[in-house]
Amino acid sequence: MNLLELDTHSSFAPRAHVWAGTLAASLLCLSACGGGTANGGNPPGAGETTIETWSDYCIATFTEDYAVTDAFDEVAFTARVGEEYVISDFDGISGPELVYLAETGPWSFTVTASAGALPFTSNCQAGSTTEHLAVFSDVTVYAEEELTTPICELAAGTAHPRNPTVGAGHSWAGSTADGNLTYEVILNSFSADCGGAALGYVSVPQTTVHGTTTALVPILWIVGPA
């Protein structure tokens, strides 16, 4: 069955996912499939991170098997006992948001409590975390949507405390001849790394995660211990 998946990895400016520009990119969604991978993701390729990279930040360790569902309420994969995942948001409205480390970037998902208890433990506590912007895959940031002028190179594993006075997030801006998608990114605390620019553009390849074709912007908000 072919369906259209909205870009659920779009922006956030504070924690309520808000963006003044275009919010959704329509992408082809294939049927979901199950099966988890240890350490919260696939083995990384060049320029990508592993769970160990983020050990100084908030990590969730599952204490029971947990079925992660997609936007169509179908099981996408199962997080297994002992698997570890980076926490993107411990205090989300629908529940904590965790990060699956896919081969091409961070894929976030929400965890809901059962009978008041979450299915994981953590080195952090809800309501007591610090906010950071993190880079999960090496990425070139450009000055314009046409991707002509590079303004900085951001390395996988880099993170900065989020500037709370500035928004943060990304918005789909278009596509390129090679099939990649272009996203406009609010650079926030990475502005200093990119010549003081407030905004930049990145090229993101389409990828398949748990049977769904999507695009994973490599810059994502995560949290750390207070």
C-alpha positions in Angstrom: 0.0 0.0 0.0 1.4 3.4 -1.0 0.8 6.3 1.3 2.1 9.8 1.8 4.1 10.5 4.9 4.3 14.1 6.1 7.8 15.2 7.3 7.4 14.5 11.1 11.1 15.5 11.6 10.4 19.2 10.9 11.2 22.1 13.1 10.8 23.1 16.6 11.2 26.6 18.1 10.7 26.1 21.4 9.6 22.5 22.3 6.2 22.8 20.6 7.3 22.0 17.0 6.8 25.4 15.4 8.2 26.9 12.2 7.2 30.1 10.4 7.9 28.6 7.0 6.9 25.4 5.1 6.3 22.6 7.5 5.7 19.4 5.5 7.4 17.6 2.7 5.4 14.8 1.1 7.4 11.6 0.8 6.4 8.1 -0.3 5.7 5.8 2.5 6.1 2.1 2.0 4.7 -0.6 4.3 6.2 -0.6 7.8 8.3 -3.5 9.0 9.5 -4.7 12.5 12.8 -5.6 14.0 15.1 -3.5 16.2 18.8 -3.1 16.1 21.1 -3.0 19.1 22.5 0.4 20.3 19.5 2.2 18.8 20.4 2.1 15.2 22.3 0.5 12.3 26.1 0.2 12.1 27.3 3.7 11.1 29.0 4.6 7.9 31.6 7.3 7.4 30.8 10.5 9.0 28.0 9.2 11.3 27.7 8.7 15.0 27.0 5.8 17.4 25.3 5.7 20.7 28.7 5.9 22.4 29.2 9.4 20.8 26.3 10.7 22.9 27.1 9.1 26.3 27.5 12.5 28.0 23.9 13.4 27.1 20.6 11.8 28.1 20.3 8.1 27.1 17.3 5.8 27.5 18.0 2.1 28.2 15.0 -0.1 27.6 13.9 -2.4 30.5 11.2 -4.1 28.4 10.5 -4.7 24.8 8.6 -1.8 23.3 6.8 -1.7 20.0 7.3 1.6 18.2 4.4 2.6 15.9 4.5 4.9 12.9 2.1 7.7 11.9 -0.4 5.1 10.7 -0.4 3.3 14.0 1.5 0.3 12.5 4.5 -1.3 14.3 7.7 0.2 12.7 10.2 -1.7 14.9 10.6 -3.1 18.4 13.1 -1.5 20.8 14.5 -4.5 22.8 15.5 -4.8 26.4 19.0 -3.4 26.9 19.0 -1.3 23.8 20.1 2.3 24.2 18.7 5.4 22.5 19.6 9.1 22.6 16.8 11.2 24.2 15.7 14.2 22.0 13.0 15.4 24.5 12.2 14.0 27.9 9.2 16.2 28.4 7.3 15.9 25.2 3.5 16.4 25.3 2.8 12.9 24.0 5.8 11.3 25.9 9.6 11.3 25.7 11.1 11.5 22.2 14.0 9.2 21.4 16.4 8.9 18.5 17.0 5.9 16.4 20.4 6.2 14.7 19.6 5.3 11.1 22.4 5.0 8.6 21.8 8.4 7.2 20.7 10.4 10.2 18.5 10.6 13.4 15.0 9.2 13.2 12.9 10.3 16.2 10.0 8.5 17.8 7.8 9.0 20.8 7.5 6.6 23.8 4.3 6.5 25.8 4.0 5.3 29.4 2.1 2.2 30.4 0.3 2.3 33.7 2.2 5.4 34.5 5.6 3.8 34.0 8.1 4.3 31.1 9.7 1.2 29.5 13.2 2.6 30.0 15.6 3.9 32.6 17.9 6.9 32.0 20.9 8.8 33.3 18.6 11.9 33.3 15.3 12.9 35.0 12.3 14.4 33.3 11.9 18.1 34.0 15.6 18.4 34.8 17.5 18.5 31.5 19.6 20.9 29.4 18.9 21.5 25.7 21.5 21.1 22.9 21.7 21.1 19.1 23.5 18.0 17.8 25.0 16.9 14.5 24.5 13.2 13.7 26.1 13.0 10.3 28.8 15.1 8.6 27.0 17.9 6.7 27.9 20.9 4.5 25.8 24.0 5.1 25.2 26.3 2.2 24.2 30.0 2.0 21.3 29.5 -0.5 18.7 27.0 -1.5 20.6 26.3 -4.8 23.5 24.9 -2.6 26.1 27.0 -4.4 28.0 28.7 -1.6 29.2 26.5 1.3 29.5 28.4 4.5 30.6 25.7 6.9 31.2 22.0 7.5 29.6 20.5 10.6 31.1 17.3 11.9 29.2 14.3 13.2 29.3 14.2 17.0 29.4 18.0 17.5 26.8 19.6 19.9 26.3 23.0 21.3 24.0 24.2 24.1 20.8 25.7 22.4 20.5 29.4 22.4 17.0 29.8 24.1 16.5 33.3 22.6 16.6 31.9 19.0 14.4 29.4 17.3 15.7 26.0 16.1 14.6 23.6 13.5 14.3 22.9 9.8 11.9 23.2 6.9 11.7 21.5 3.5 12.8 23.9 0.8 12.9 21.8 -2.4 14.7 19.0 -4.2 17.7 18.5 -6.4 18.3 16.7 -9.7 20.1 13.8 -7.9 16.9 13.1 -5.9 18.1 14.6 -2.6 15.9 17.0 -0.6 17.0 20.5 0.4 16.1 21.8 3.9 16.4 25.3 5.3 17.9 25.1 8.8 17.9 27.6 11.7 21.5 27.3 12.8 20.9 28.7 16.4 24.1 27.9 18.4 25.8 26.7 15.2 25.7 30.2 13.8 29.2 30.9 15.1 30.5 27.9 13.2 28.9 29.2 10.0 30.3 32.7 9.8 27.5 34.2 11.9 24.7 33.1 9.5 21.3 32.7 11.1 20.0 30.3 8.4 21.6 27.7 6.1 20.6 25.0 3.6 21.5 21.4 3.6 21.1 18.6 1.1 19.6 15.4 2.6 19.4 12.0 0.7 16.2 10.0 0.8 16.5 6.9 2.8 14.4 3.9 4.0 14.0 3.5 7.8 11.9 0.5 8.9 10.2 0.3 5.6 9.4 4.0 5.2 11.0 6.2 2.7 11.9 9.5 4.3 14.7 12.1 4.6 16.6 12.6 7.9 18.1 16.1 8.5 21.3 15.5 10.5 20.9 18.4 12.9 18.5 17.6 15.8 17.6 18.9 19.2 18.7 16.6 22.1 18.9 16.9 25.9 21.6 16.4 28.5 21.7 16.1 32.2 21.0 19.3 34.1 
